[in-house]
Amino acid sequence: MTAVTDHDTEYSEQPHSGGPSKHSGFSKPSGLSGPSVSSELADPSVPSGQSADSPPKAGAWDDGLIARRAAGQSGDLLETAPPAGPGTHDDGGLKERLDALRELVGLSRTRLDGPTLAEAGRVLDEAAARRRLSARHTVVAVAGATGSGKSTLFNALAGVPLSETGLRRPTTSAPIACSWTDGAAGLLDRLGIPGRSRRRPLQGQHGDTPLDGLVLIDLPDHDSAAPAHREQVDRVLALVDAVIWVVDPEKYADAMLHERYLRPMAGHAEVMFVVLNQVDRLPGDAAEQVLDDLRRLLDEDGIALGEHGEPGATVLPLSALTGDGVGDLREALDQFVGERRAAARRIGADVDAAAHRLRPVYAAGRQTGLSEAAREEFADRLAEAVGAAAAGQAAERAWARGANKACGTPWLRLWRWYEAQRAATASAPATVPPADEEATARQRVEHAVRAVGDAAASGLPTAWGQAVREAATRGAEGLPQALDELAVAAGGPDTGGRQSGTASGSGARPPRPGWWPVAVLAQVSMTVLQVLGGLWLLGQIIGIVSPNLGVPVLMMLTGIVGGPCVEWACRFAAKGPARRYGQDAERRLRDAAAACGRARVLDPVAAELLRYREVREQYVRVTGISTTGR
């Protein structure tokens, strides 16, 4: 077999050597059951695969602004990987999915706690570490229970006894690696396999299936009585590209195997081989019966079986001791390794698993967002708190008073002035409105904010719903004071119940319609007729003018009756304009209160909803499956 040398070669690999002549140190990867704290979560401004101490790369993602895209954030992940082609890591848009997951974590880290995002961060870290290493090699672990014969199968595939076998249990105490091709040093360093545990297969054997690029790992027993052995199994299984599960006729239905490993890894079926070993011990057609029952159990675990050309796990019967079926496994492995897609499939399955765990955090139960009904209700509550209706009524009354003053009879206006002066003299000093009125108005504002926050958060996942409510609460700080200032500036009643001026502005005069001068002229004419008629009668009484009672009396009666008639007509004509003026004043104050509430509450809530839409879009890119409530 021709030796292949690439950038990963760090030691001289010789068959049956006791260890490499040179190897680099390694850092312990995270385990399967206990993921380590992701470096991306510890410092989200550091891209995947870049240490926190190194300078940040251009385009590195961070929390950023809403709708910030991670343009070019992962473009350098394959700098040390082989060029695109048979050895590429990318498969089915994997790079785009990883970019989306990275941006998803970046946009979410200020809204979600660290443990929620820890698994996604671990997937990003491990994906970046794997994609920097050789895509030509496929790392396959051989895992099984005590006595299943996995070490015997490992030796049979290698063509030489590399892993110790025997009756003593457990036989394998540490992972042993066998690489069919040079250049796997970096991958083995990542797995934490020291040089003394690295082997090469027997040269010149099985030339028809060279298994070029295969790196086979013999693991300790997953049910070993030694906790350190189980920890090594969990750690390596989280890092390899594929796994061969070796089961025997006695333990193929073991609950620990199915519940601890196979069922949680059901999404990794495409990178999984399940071999029924020791079939030579089964008489007659018992092997087929056990194999069918094994397939049934795998189906119950949710593992898709790769039958009839469909993607899924490969299930094979064999006997590692006699060699029956080992050739079929070698052929399946040769085809599997030759595709150079195992690493991408494993990373894709890890991304699927992380996305499934995050689904309750991002998938909304129904339609989300602020409806127009909720916005209108919020505006109505603020208008009620600011007293927009009372301000409109006050403006209407002010306009009517202005019409009465302009078009009323002088004698009635004089009487009203006198009554007003007397009432002002006899009235007690004004008292400050009770404090509970202002407290009631503030409670209305707080209730309106809570209601709109609950409406906006309805249907959202818990974390994002809480973020929306907090945004509404923060925006409501100072809102009652701002509404008070609006009410005073508009001249209407403020939230404390005080009244000042008219609704069109403090001390502002209501506008006058075009018919007012005509009405004023008619009222002056009636007053003049009364005065002239009275003076005429007075002159007749004194004897200055000749007696003629009819004309002066008619003039006086016309003035006395015509003045109230003109005033009544003006009052009737003023009802419509006064009402419209009051409605305009109410609308202006309502719009001002709504604008204040929108700027302080609705806009922050909308920004939080937009952030949620952004992360949900990234989540959809990660999963490739649309969520409800779009």
ZATORLUM-234131 format. One record per residue (C-alpha): residue in three letters; chain; x, y, z. Coordinates in Angstrom, 2 decimals. Layout:
BEGIN
   aa  ch        X        Y        Z
  ALA   A        X        Y        Z
...
! end
This chain:
BEGIN
   aa  ch        X        Y        Z
  MET   A     0.00     0.00     0.00
  THR   A     1.40     3.37    -0.98
  ALA   A     2.13     5.60     1.97
  VAL   A     0.39     8.99     1.90
  THR   A     1.98    11.95     3.59
  ASP   A     0.11    15.18     4.32
  HIS   A     0.13    17.99     6.78
  ASP   A    -1.24    15.78     9.58
  THR   A     1.74    13.42     9.67
  GLU   A     3.51    13.97    12.97
  TYR   A     5.07    10.60    13.61
  SER   A     6.47     7.60    11.82
  GLU   A     3.82     4.85    11.79
  GLN   A     5.18     1.29    11.63
  PRO   A     3.29    -1.98    12.00
  HIS   A     3.47    -3.46    15.50
  SER   A     5.54    -0.57    16.78
  GLY   A     5.44     0.02    20.45
  GLY   A     4.69     3.68    19.91
  PRO   A     5.40     6.61    17.68
  SER   A     8.80     8.15    17.54
  LYS   A     7.28    11.58    17.85
  HIS   A     3.82    12.81    18.73
  SER   A     2.31    16.05    19.99
  GLY   A     0.35    16.54    23.17
  PHE   A    -3.40    16.82    23.22
  SER   A    -6.14    18.49    25.27
  LYS   A    -8.90    16.25    26.61
  PRO   A   -12.07    16.58    24.51
  SER   A   -15.50    16.89    26.06
  GLY   A   -17.41    13.71    26.89
  LEU   A   -20.68    12.40    25.58
  SER   A   -22.65    12.66    28.79
  GLY   A   -21.03    15.71    30.25
  PRO   A   -20.31    18.43    27.66
  SER   A   -17.68    20.93    28.60
  VAL   A   -18.28    24.64    28.63
  SER   A   -17.95    25.83    25.07
  SER   A   -15.26    28.32    24.26
  GLU   A   -17.77    30.11    22.04
  LEU   A   -20.08    30.55    25.00
  ALA   A   -17.24    31.68    27.23
  ASP   A   -16.28    34.33    24.73
  PRO   A   -18.85    34.62    21.91
  SER   A   -16.72    37.12    20.08
  VAL   A   -14.22    34.34    19.30
  PRO   A   -15.11    32.28    16.22
  SER   A   -15.18    28.52    16.37
  GLY   A   -11.75    27.01    16.37
  GLN   A    -9.97    30.23    17.36
  SER   A    -8.49    30.59    20.81
  ALA   A    -9.55    33.43    23.05
  ASP   A    -5.97    34.64    23.24
  SER   A    -5.56    35.04    19.49
  PRO   A    -6.66    38.23    17.75
  PRO   A   -10.22    38.08    16.39
  LYS   A   -10.64    37.33    12.73
  ALA   A   -12.37    39.67    10.36
  GLY   A   -16.11    39.15    10.30
  ALA   A   -16.18    37.32    13.62
  TRP   A   -19.72    37.05    14.95
  ASP   A   -20.90    38.62    18.16
  ASP   A   -24.23    39.65    19.70
  GLY   A   -24.32    42.69    17.43
  LEU   A   -27.36    44.46    16.08
  ILE   A   -30.55    42.83    14.96
  ALA   A   -30.36    41.22    11.53
  ARG   A   -26.52    41.24    11.59
  ARG   A   -25.31    38.47     9.37
  ALA   A   -22.20    36.45     9.97
  ALA   A   -20.77    37.22     6.54
  GLY   A   -17.55    35.34     6.00
  GLN   A   -17.41    34.23     9.61
  SER   A   -16.45    30.64     8.83
  GLY   A   -14.73    31.05     5.52
  ASP   A   -11.37    30.05     6.99
  LEU   A   -12.42    26.80     8.61
  LEU   A   -10.96    24.73     5.80
  GLU   A    -7.64    26.52     5.52
  THR   A    -5.76    23.37     6.48
  ALA   A    -8.26    20.91     5.03
  PRO   A    -7.85    19.25     1.64
  PRO   A    -9.34    21.05    -1.35
  ALA   A   -12.93    20.43    -2.40
  GLY   A   -13.49    17.09    -4.04
  PRO   A   -13.59    13.54    -2.75
  GLY   A   -12.03    14.62     0.53
  THR   A   -14.25    17.58     1.32
  HIS   A   -15.93    18.06     4.68
  ASP   A   -18.95    19.90     3.30
  ASP   A   -22.03    17.79     2.69
  GLY   A   -25.55    19.03     2.07
  GLY   A   -24.90    22.62     3.06
  LEU   A   -23.16    21.72     6.31
  LYS   A   -21.11    24.91     6.34
  GLU   A   -24.25    27.04     6.02
  ARG   A   -25.90    25.14     8.85
  LEU   A   -22.88    25.60    11.10
  ASP   A   -22.80    29.31    10.25
  ALA   A   -26.48    29.57    11.14
  LEU   A   -25.95    27.71    14.43
  ARG   A   -23.02    29.98    15.28
  GLU   A   -25.07    33.11    14.63
  LEU   A   -27.99    31.57    16.50
  VAL   A   -25.84    31.12    19.60
  GLY   A   -24.43    34.63    19.22
  LEU   A   -27.86    36.28    18.99
  SER   A   -29.23    34.20    21.86
  ARG   A   -26.51    34.36    24.48
  THR   A   -27.91    37.52    26.09
  ARG   A   -31.40    35.99    26.22
  LEU   A   -30.68    32.39    27.25
  ASP   A   -28.59    30.93    30.02
  GLY   A   -25.27    29.21    29.44
  PRO   A   -26.39    25.60    30.07
  THR   A   -29.12    25.92    27.42
  LEU   A   -26.57    26.83    24.76
  ALA   A   -23.75    24.64    26.08
  GLU   A   -24.48    21.66    23.83
  ALA   A   -24.76    23.85    20.73
  GLY   A   -21.46    25.48    21.63
  ARG   A   -19.83    22.10    22.12
  VAL   A   -21.07    20.99    18.69
  LEU   A   -19.60    24.11    17.12
  ASP   A   -16.27    23.60    18.85
  GLU   A   -16.00    19.94    17.91
  ALA   A   -17.17    20.60    14.35
  ALA   A   -14.53    23.30    13.91
  ALA   A   -11.85    21.03    15.37
  ARG   A   -12.81    18.14    13.08
  ARG   A   -13.12    20.27     9.94
  ARG   A    -9.59    21.62    10.44
  LEU   A    -8.24    18.08    10.31
  SER   A    -7.94    15.66     7.42
  ALA   A   -11.13    14.97     5.48
  ARG   A    -9.47    12.03     3.75
  HIS   A    -9.56     9.92     6.89
  THR   A   -12.61     8.37     8.49
  VAL   A   -12.39     7.55    12.19
  VAL   A   -14.52     4.52    13.09
  ALA   A   -14.83     3.24    16.66
  VAL   A   -15.53    -0.40    17.50
  ALA   A   -17.71    -0.47    20.61
  GLY   A   -19.42    -3.27    22.44
  ALA   A   -20.18    -4.92    25.73
  THR   A   -17.96    -7.27    27.70
  GLY   A   -17.48   -10.55    25.85
  SER   A   -19.10    -9.35    22.62
  GLY   A   -15.90   -10.03    20.66
  LYS   A   -15.22    -6.50    19.48
  SER   A   -11.44    -6.84    19.97
  THR   A   -11.51   -10.08    17.97
  LEU   A   -13.37    -8.24    15.20
  PHE   A   -10.87    -5.38    15.40
  ASN   A    -8.01    -7.85    14.88
  ALA   A    -9.87    -9.58    12.06
  LEU   A   -10.33    -6.30    10.20
  ALA   A    -6.67    -5.38    10.71
  GLY   A    -5.52    -8.85     9.64
  VAL   A    -3.21    -9.10    12.62
  PRO   A    -3.74    -9.41    16.42
  LEU   A    -3.32    -5.79    17.48
  SER   A    -5.78    -5.76    20.40
  GLU   A    -5.54    -8.19    23.27
  THR   A    -8.29   -10.81    23.48
  GLY   A    -8.99   -13.42    26.08
  LEU   A   -11.23   -14.65    28.86
  ARG   A   -10.07   -12.05    31.36
  ARG   A   -12.61    -9.18    31.59
  PRO   A   -12.27    -6.43    30.74
  THR   A    -9.59    -7.21    28.17
  THR   A    -9.30    -3.76    26.53
  SER   A    -8.47    -1.10    29.12
  ALA   A    -7.60     1.81    26.80
  PRO   A    -8.48     2.77    23.20
  ILE   A    -6.22     1.28    20.53
  ALA   A    -6.01     2.85    17.07
  CYS   A    -5.18     1.27    13.75
  SER   A    -4.67     3.57    10.76
  TRP   A    -4.68     2.19     7.21
  THR   A    -3.27     5.45     5.77
  ASP   A    -0.61     7.92     6.87
  GLY   A    -1.61    11.39     8.03
  ALA   A    -3.99    10.54    10.89
  ALA   A    -1.81    11.92    13.69
  GLY   A    -3.92    15.02    14.23
  LEU   A    -7.11    12.97    14.42
  LEU   A    -5.58    10.58    16.95
  ASP   A    -4.25    13.48    19.00
  ARG   A    -7.78    14.88    19.11
  LEU   A    -9.04    11.54    20.39
  GLY   A    -6.35    11.52    23.06
  ILE   A    -4.79     8.22    21.93
  PRO   A    -1.09     8.15    22.84
  GLY   A     1.60     6.94    20.48
  ARG   A     2.03     3.61    22.25
  SER   A    -1.58     2.73    21.37
  ARG   A    -1.32     3.48    17.64
  ARG   A    -0.95     0.57    15.24
  ARG   A    -0.86    -0.21    11.52
  PRO   A    -2.59    -3.17     9.80
  LEU   A    -0.71    -6.04     8.28
  GLN   A     0.64    -4.87     4.93
  GLY   A    -0.41    -6.71     1.79
  GLN   A    -3.49    -8.30     3.33
  HIS   A    -6.97    -7.95     1.81
  GLY   A    -5.71    -6.11    -1.22
  ASP   A    -9.15    -6.18    -2.81
  THR   A   -10.48    -3.90    -0.04
  PRO   A    -7.63    -1.60     0.95
  LEU   A    -9.79     0.52     3.32
  ASP   A    -7.79     3.58     2.31
  GLY   A    -8.32     6.37     4.84
  LEU   A    -9.79     4.18     7.60
  VAL   A    -8.77     4.85    11.20
  LEU   A   -10.20     2.08    13.41
  ILE   A   -10.46     2.52    17.18
  ASP   A   -10.93    -0.41    19.57
  LEU   A   -12.72     0.90    22.66
  PRO   A   -12.98    -0.53    26.17
  ASP   A   -16.20    -2.26    27.14
  HIS   A   -19.07     0.23    27.51
  ASP   A   -20.44    -1.87    30.41
  SER   A   -17.09    -2.24    32.12
  ALA   A   -17.04    -2.34    35.89
  ALA   A   -14.26     0.27    35.81
  PRO   A   -15.76     3.81    35.63
  ALA   A   -12.63     5.10    33.86
  HIS   A   -13.28     2.68    30.98
  ARG   A   -16.86     3.88    30.53
  GLU   A   -15.69     7.49    30.62
  GLN   A   -13.19     6.78    27.83
  VAL   A   -15.92     5.15    25.75
  ASP   A   -18.24     8.16    26.17
  ARG   A   -15.46    10.61    25.38
  VAL   A   -14.29     8.89    22.21
  LEU   A   -17.81     8.19    20.94
  ALA   A   -18.49    11.93    21.03
  LEU   A   -15.54    12.58    18.68
  VAL   A   -15.36     9.76    16.12
  ASP   A   -16.90     9.93    12.66
  ALA   A   -18.70     6.58    12.85
  VAL   A   -19.14     3.64    15.19
  ILE   A   -19.43    -0.13    14.81
  TRP   A   -21.60    -1.58    17.57
  VAL   A   -20.70    -5.20    18.20
  VAL   A   -23.41    -7.25    19.90
  ASP   A   -23.60   -10.94    20.64
  PRO   A   -26.58   -13.31    20.76
  GLU   A   -26.71   -13.08    24.55
  LYS   A   -26.55    -9.30    25.10
  TYR   A   -27.97    -7.81    21.91
  ALA   A   -31.11    -6.75    23.82
  ASP   A   -29.21    -5.37    26.82
  ALA   A   -31.15    -2.39    28.24
  MET   A   -27.97    -0.45    29.03
  LEU   A   -26.84    -0.60    25.40
  HIS   A   -30.18     0.54    24.02
  GLU   A   -31.09     3.16    26.61
  ARG   A   -27.66     4.69    27.19
  TYR   A   -26.26     4.62    23.66
  LEU   A   -28.40     3.43    20.76
  ARG   A   -31.59     5.33    21.54
  PRO   A   -29.89     8.70    22.26
  MET   A   -27.80     8.24    19.09
  ALA   A   -30.75     7.31    16.86
  GLY   A   -30.15    10.42    14.75
  HIS   A   -26.66     9.14    13.91
  ALA   A   -27.93     6.05    12.10
  GLU   A   -26.13     6.93     8.84
  VAL   A   -22.75     6.69    10.59
  MET   A   -23.57     3.53    12.52
  PHE   A   -22.88    -0.15    11.91
  VAL   A   -24.53    -2.80    14.07
  VAL   A   -22.97    -6.26    13.70
  LEU   A   -24.29    -9.40    15.31
  ASN   A   -21.12   -11.29    16.23
  GLN   A   -20.66   -14.94    17.21
  VAL   A   -23.37   -16.18    14.84
  ASP   A   -21.34   -19.40    14.59
  ARG   A   -22.71   -20.25    18.03
  LEU   A   -26.32   -20.20    16.77
  PRO   A   -27.73   -23.40    15.28
  GLY   A   -29.78   -23.57    12.10
  ASP   A   -31.85   -20.52    11.27
  ALA   A   -31.51   -19.10    14.79
  ALA   A   -29.09   -16.48    13.47
  GLU   A   -31.75   -15.07    11.16
  GLN   A   -34.30   -15.01    14.00
  VAL   A   -31.92   -13.20    16.32
  LEU   A   -31.00   -10.78    13.52
  ASP   A   -34.68   -10.02    12.85
  ASP   A   -35.25    -9.41    16.56
  LEU   A   -32.23    -7.12    16.63
  ARG   A   -33.66    -5.13    13.73
  ARG   A   -36.95    -4.87    15.61
  LEU   A   -35.22    -3.48    18.69
  LEU   A   -33.28    -0.99    16.59
  ASP   A   -36.52     0.14    14.97
  GLU   A   -38.05     0.65    18.42
  ASP   A   -35.00     2.74    19.33
  GLY   A   -35.79     5.00    16.38
  ILE   A   -32.75     3.94    14.38
  ALA   A   -33.36     3.93    10.64
  LEU   A   -32.04     0.82     8.96
  GLY   A   -30.17     1.29     5.70
  GLU   A   -32.06    -1.30     3.71
  HIS   A   -33.12    -1.20     0.05
  GLY   A   -30.78     1.69    -0.66
  GLU   A   -32.27     3.93     2.05
  PRO   A   -29.97     5.89     4.38
  GLY   A   -29.55     4.42     7.82
  ALA   A   -27.58     2.02     9.94
  THR   A   -25.97    -1.06     8.42
  VAL   A   -26.89    -4.32    10.19
  LEU   A   -24.76    -7.39     9.46
  PRO   A   -24.29   -10.88    10.96
  LEU   A   -20.76   -12.25    11.22
  SER   A   -18.34   -14.33    13.18
  ALA   A   -15.09   -12.60    13.95
  LEU   A   -13.65   -15.90    15.18
  THR   A   -14.32   -17.92    12.02
  GLY   A   -14.22   -15.01     9.60
  ASP   A   -17.76   -15.55     8.26
  GLY   A   -19.26   -12.20     7.25
  VAL   A   -16.09   -10.22     8.01
  GLY   A   -15.52    -9.74     4.29
  ASP   A   -18.99    -8.24     3.91
  LEU   A   -18.20    -5.81     6.71
  ARG   A   -14.87    -4.92     5.07
  GLU   A   -16.63    -4.22     1.78
  ALA   A   -19.25    -2.08     3.52
  LEU   A   -16.51    -0.20     5.36
  ASP   A   -14.50     0.27     2.19
  GLN   A   -17.49     1.80     0.43
  PHE   A   -18.34     3.87     3.47
  VAL   A   -14.80     5.20     3.88
  GLY   A   -14.36     5.75     0.16
  GLU   A   -17.27     8.20     0.06
  ARG   A   -15.36    10.57     2.38
  ARG   A   -18.63    11.85     3.82
  ALA   A   -18.69    10.25     7.26
  ALA   A   -17.27    13.28     9.09
  ALA   A   -19.80    15.62     7.48
  ARG   A   -22.65    13.23     8.24
  ARG   A   -21.55    12.91    11.86
  ILE   A   -21.33    16.68    12.28
  GLY   A   -24.70    17.08    10.57
  ALA   A   -26.24    14.55    12.96
  ASP   A   -24.72    16.42    15.92
  VAL   A   -26.22    19.66    14.60
  ASP   A   -29.60    17.92    14.26
  ALA   A   -29.38    16.69    17.84
  ALA   A   -28.44    20.15    19.15
  ALA   A   -31.28    21.72    17.15
  HIS   A   -33.73    19.17    18.56
  ARG   A   -32.70    20.06    22.11
  LEU   A   -33.11    23.76    21.32
  ARG   A   -36.51    23.40    19.67
  PRO   A   -38.51    24.34    22.82
  VAL   A   -36.41    27.52    23.02
  TYR   A   -37.06    28.72    19.46
  ALA   A   -40.18    27.01    18.11
  ALA   A   -43.26    29.12    18.85
  GLY   A   -46.51    27.39    19.65
  ARG   A   -48.63    29.66    17.45
  GLN   A   -48.69    32.98    15.62
  THR   A   -46.54    35.51    17.45
  GLY   A   -46.24    39.26    17.42
  LEU   A   -48.33    42.29    18.32
  SER   A   -51.73    42.35    16.63
  GLU   A   -53.49    45.55    15.68
  ALA   A   -56.12    44.78    18.29
  ALA   A   -53.45    44.68    21.02
  ARG   A   -51.95    47.96    19.79
  GLU   A   -55.36    49.65    19.74
  GLU   A   -56.16    48.38    23.21
  PHE   A   -52.85    49.71    24.48
  ALA   A   -53.56    53.12    22.92
  ASP   A   -57.06    53.10    24.46
  ARG   A   -55.67    52.40    27.92
  LEU   A   -53.09    55.17    27.64
  ALA   A   -55.75    57.57    26.38
  GLU   A   -57.88    56.66    29.38
  ALA   A   -54.94    57.17    31.74
  VAL   A   -54.06    60.56    30.25
  GLY   A   -57.71    61.69    30.30
  ALA   A   -58.12    62.22    26.57
  ALA   A   -61.92    61.90    26.74
  ALA   A   -62.15    64.43    29.57
  ALA   A   -59.84    66.76    27.66
  GLY   A   -62.12    66.49    24.62
  GLN   A   -65.19    67.28    26.70
  ALA   A   -63.40    70.24    28.26
  ALA   A   -62.46    71.52    24.80
  GLU   A   -66.05    71.15    23.63
  ARG   A   -67.33    73.11    26.61
  ALA   A   -64.69    75.78    26.09
  TRP   A   -65.72    76.23    22.46
  ALA   A   -69.40    76.43    23.46
  ARG   A   -68.59    79.01    26.13
  GLY   A   -66.75    81.06    23.55
  ALA   A   -69.77    80.91    21.24
  ASN   A   -72.09    81.97    24.06
  LYS   A   -69.86    84.86    24.99
  ALA   A   -69.60    86.06    21.42
  CYS   A   -73.26    85.60    20.46
  GLY   A   -75.11    86.02    23.79
  THR   A   -77.14    89.09    24.79
  PRO   A   -75.17    91.74    26.68
  TRP   A   -77.63    91.72    29.59
  LEU   A   -77.34    87.92    30.02
  ARG   A   -73.58    88.09    29.69
  LEU   A   -73.51    90.85    32.32
  TRP   A   -75.61    88.72    34.65
  ARG   A   -73.38    85.69    34.14
  TRP   A   -70.32    87.81    34.83
  TYR   A   -71.86    89.03    38.05
  GLU   A   -72.74    85.49    39.14
  ALA   A   -69.24    84.29    38.33
  GLN   A   -67.66    87.07    40.37
  ARG   A   -69.90    86.37    43.32
  ALA   A   -69.25    82.65    43.10
  ALA   A   -65.50    83.27    42.94
  THR   A   -65.65    85.48    46.06
  ALA   A   -67.72    83.00    48.04
  SER   A   -65.83    79.86    46.96
  ALA   A   -63.31    78.22    49.28
  PRO   A   -59.61    78.03    48.37
  ALA   A   -58.79    75.28    45.85
  THR   A   -57.53    72.09    47.37
  VAL   A   -54.95    69.74    45.96
  PRO   A   -56.59    66.70    44.37
  PRO   A   -56.24    63.56    46.46
  ALA   A   -53.15    61.47    45.83
  ASP   A   -55.15    58.34    45.09
  GLU   A   -56.34    59.85    41.79
  GLU   A   -52.74    60.08    40.55
  ALA   A   -52.02    56.61    41.87
  THR   A   -55.03    55.27    40.00
  ALA   A   -53.78    56.81    36.75
  ARG   A   -50.34    55.24    37.27
  GLN   A   -51.95    51.88    37.91
  ARG   A   -53.81    52.22    34.62
  VAL   A   -50.54    52.85    32.82
  GLU   A   -48.85    49.88    34.51
  HIS   A   -51.82    47.66    33.70
  ALA   A   -51.70    48.77    30.06
  VAL   A   -47.98    47.94    29.87
  ARG   A   -48.47    44.52    31.44
  ALA   A   -51.35    43.75    29.09
  VAL   A   -49.44    44.67    25.94
  GLY   A   -46.36    42.77    27.17
  ASP   A   -48.43    39.65    27.79
  ALA   A   -50.10    39.99    24.39
  ALA   A   -46.72    40.31    22.64
  ALA   A   -45.23    37.38    24.57
  SER   A   -48.20    35.11    23.97
  GLY   A   -47.14    31.98    22.10
  LEU   A   -43.41    32.69    22.42
  PRO   A   -41.02    30.23    24.06
  THR   A   -40.56    30.94    27.75
  ALA   A   -37.18    32.65    27.53
  TRP   A   -38.17    34.95    24.68
  GLY   A   -41.57    35.71    26.23
  GLN   A   -39.80    36.80    29.40
  ALA   A   -37.43    38.97    27.35
  VAL   A   -40.39    40.66    25.66
  ARG   A   -42.08    41.36    28.99
  GLU   A   -38.87    42.76    30.43
  ALA   A   -38.49    45.03    27.39
  ALA   A   -42.02    46.36    27.94
  THR   A   -41.38    46.91    31.65
  ARG   A   -38.10    48.75    31.02
  GLY   A   -39.76    50.94    28.43
  ALA   A   -42.55    51.83    30.83
  GLU   A   -40.17    53.51    33.26
  GLY   A   -41.02    57.20    33.25
  LEU   A   -44.09    56.71    31.05
  PRO   A   -46.60    58.08    33.64
  GLN   A   -44.52    61.26    34.05
  ALA   A   -44.31    61.67    30.29
  LEU   A   -48.08    61.31    30.00
  ASP   A   -48.55    63.91    32.75
  GLU   A   -46.41    66.35    30.79
  LEU   A   -48.40    65.64    27.65
  ALA   A   -51.69    66.31    29.41
  VAL   A   -50.46    69.59    30.91
  ALA   A   -48.94    70.71    27.62
  ALA   A   -52.21    69.95    25.84
  GLY   A   -54.14    71.92    28.44
  GLY   A   -56.35    68.97    29.32
  PRO   A   -56.79    67.25    32.66
  ASP   A   -53.60    65.52    33.72
  THR   A   -53.37    62.16    35.42
  GLY   A   -53.71    63.79    38.77
  GLY   A   -57.09    65.28    37.86
  ARG   A   -55.95    68.88    37.47
  GLN   A   -57.46    71.11    34.80
  SER   A   -55.76    73.95    32.98
  GLY   A   -56.98    76.08    30.12
  THR   A   -58.46    74.54    27.02
  ALA   A   -57.61    71.38    25.21
  SER   A   -56.07    73.21    22.31
  GLY   A   -53.29    74.58    24.39
  SER   A   -52.91    76.27    27.76
  GLY   A   -54.63    79.66    27.52
  ALA   A   -55.21    79.30    23.77
  ARG   A   -58.38    80.80    22.29
  PRO   A   -60.63    78.38    20.38
  PRO   A   -60.93    79.11    16.68
  ARG   A   -63.94    81.16    15.52
  PRO   A   -66.07    80.12    12.56
  GLY   A   -66.98    82.53     9.75
  TRP   A   -70.59    83.00    10.87
  TRP   A   -69.66    84.45    14.25
  PRO   A   -69.32    88.07    12.99
  VAL   A   -72.79    87.87    11.43
  ALA   A   -74.23    86.55    14.69
  VAL   A   -72.42    89.26    16.66
  LEU   A   -73.76    91.92    14.27
  ALA   A   -77.30    90.56    14.65
  GLN   A   -76.97    90.59    18.42
  VAL   A   -75.66    94.15    18.38
  SER   A   -78.61    95.13    16.16
  MET   A   -81.06    93.64    18.64
  THR   A   -79.37    95.49    21.48
  VAL   A   -79.43    98.75    19.50
  LEU   A   -83.18    98.31    18.83
  GLN   A   -83.78    97.83    22.55
  VAL   A   -81.75   100.90    23.43
  LEU   A   -83.34   103.08    20.74
  GLY   A   -86.84   101.94    21.64
  GLY   A   -86.19   102.63    25.29
  LEU   A   -84.75   106.05    24.61
  TRP   A   -87.73   106.87    22.36
  LEU   A   -90.16   105.93    25.11
  LEU   A   -88.14   107.90    27.64
  GLY   A   -88.23   110.95    25.36
  GLN   A   -92.01   110.64    25.08
  ILE   A   -92.33   110.46    28.84
  ILE   A   -90.15   113.52    29.29
  GLY   A   -91.97   115.26    26.44
  ILE   A   -89.00   115.74    24.20
  VAL   A   -90.59   113.79    21.33
  SER   A   -94.18   113.55    20.20
  PRO   A   -96.20   110.66    21.66
  ASN   A   -96.13   107.48    19.52
  LEU   A   -96.09   104.30    21.56
  GLY   A   -96.35   101.79    18.74
  VAL   A   -92.99   102.24    17.09
  PRO   A   -90.74   102.35    20.18
  VAL   A   -92.58    99.50    21.83
  LEU   A   -92.24    97.44    18.64
  MET   A   -88.55    98.23    18.52
  MET   A   -88.03    97.22    22.15
  LEU   A   -90.04    94.03    21.77
  THR   A   -88.08    93.14    18.62
  GLY   A   -84.79    93.66    20.46
  ILE   A   -85.93    91.85    23.62
  VAL   A   -87.25    88.84    21.73
  GLY   A   -84.69    88.85    18.92
  GLY   A   -81.62    88.81    21.21
  PRO   A   -82.46    85.49    22.91
  CYS   A   -83.56    84.09    19.57
  VAL   A   -80.19    84.95    18.03
  GLU   A   -78.42    83.47    21.07
  TRP   A   -80.47    80.28    20.88
  ALA   A   -79.81    79.93    17.16
  CYS   A   -76.10    80.46    17.71
  ARG   A   -76.04    77.90    20.49
  PHE   A   -77.77    75.37    18.27
  ALA   A   -75.39    76.12    15.41
  ALA   A   -72.38    75.84    17.74
  LYS   A   -73.12    72.27    18.88
  GLY   A   -71.64    70.62    15.81
  PRO   A   -68.42    72.67    15.63
  ALA   A   -67.97    72.40    19.39
  ARG   A   -68.32    68.63    19.23
  ARG   A   -65.85    68.39    16.35
  TYR   A   -63.45    70.66    18.17
  GLY   A   -63.63    68.48    21.26
  GLN   A   -63.11    65.34    19.19
  ASP   A   -60.08    66.88    17.52
  ALA   A   -58.66    67.80    20.90
  GLU   A   -59.28    64.28    22.20
  ARG   A   -57.70    62.77    19.09
  ARG   A   -54.62    64.99    19.38
  LEU   A   -54.07    64.03    23.01
  ARG   A   -54.78    60.39    22.26
  ASP   A   -52.31    60.40    19.37
  ALA   A   -49.69    62.08    21.53
  ALA   A   -50.17    59.50    24.29
  ALA   A   -50.06    56.66    21.74
  ALA   A   -46.86    58.05    20.20
  CYS   A   -45.29    58.27    23.64
  GLY   A   -46.30    54.71    24.45
  ARG   A   -45.09    53.49    21.08
  ALA   A   -41.68    55.09    21.47
  ARG   A   -41.21    53.90    25.05
  VAL   A   -42.93    50.49    25.04
  LEU   A   -44.05    49.22    21.65
  ASP   A   -40.79    49.94    19.82
  PRO   A   -38.62    48.04    22.37
  VAL   A   -41.12    45.18    22.30
  ALA   A   -41.08    45.16    18.50
  ALA   A   -37.26    45.14    18.55
  GLU   A   -37.29    42.11    20.84
  LEU   A   -39.81    40.36    18.59
  LEU   A   -37.63    41.17    15.60
  ARG   A   -34.64    39.63    17.39
  TYR   A   -36.70    36.52    18.03
  ARG   A   -37.69    36.37    14.35
  GLU   A   -34.02    36.69    13.47
  VAL   A   -32.92    33.81    15.70
  ARG   A   -35.86    31.72    14.55
  GLU   A   -34.81    32.23    10.94
  GLN   A   -31.35    31.03    11.91
  TYR   A   -32.91    28.06    13.70
  VAL   A   -34.85    27.18    10.55
  ARG   A   -31.58    27.36     8.60
  VAL   A   -29.98    25.02    11.15
  THR   A   -32.78    22.46    11.04
  GLY   A   -34.04    22.91     7.50
  ILE   A   -37.54    22.37     8.92
  SER   A   -40.00    25.29     9.21
  THR   A   -41.47    25.99    12.63
  THR   A   -45.02    26.99    13.44
  GLY   A   -46.04    30.54    14.07
  ARG   A   -44.08    32.09    11.26
! end
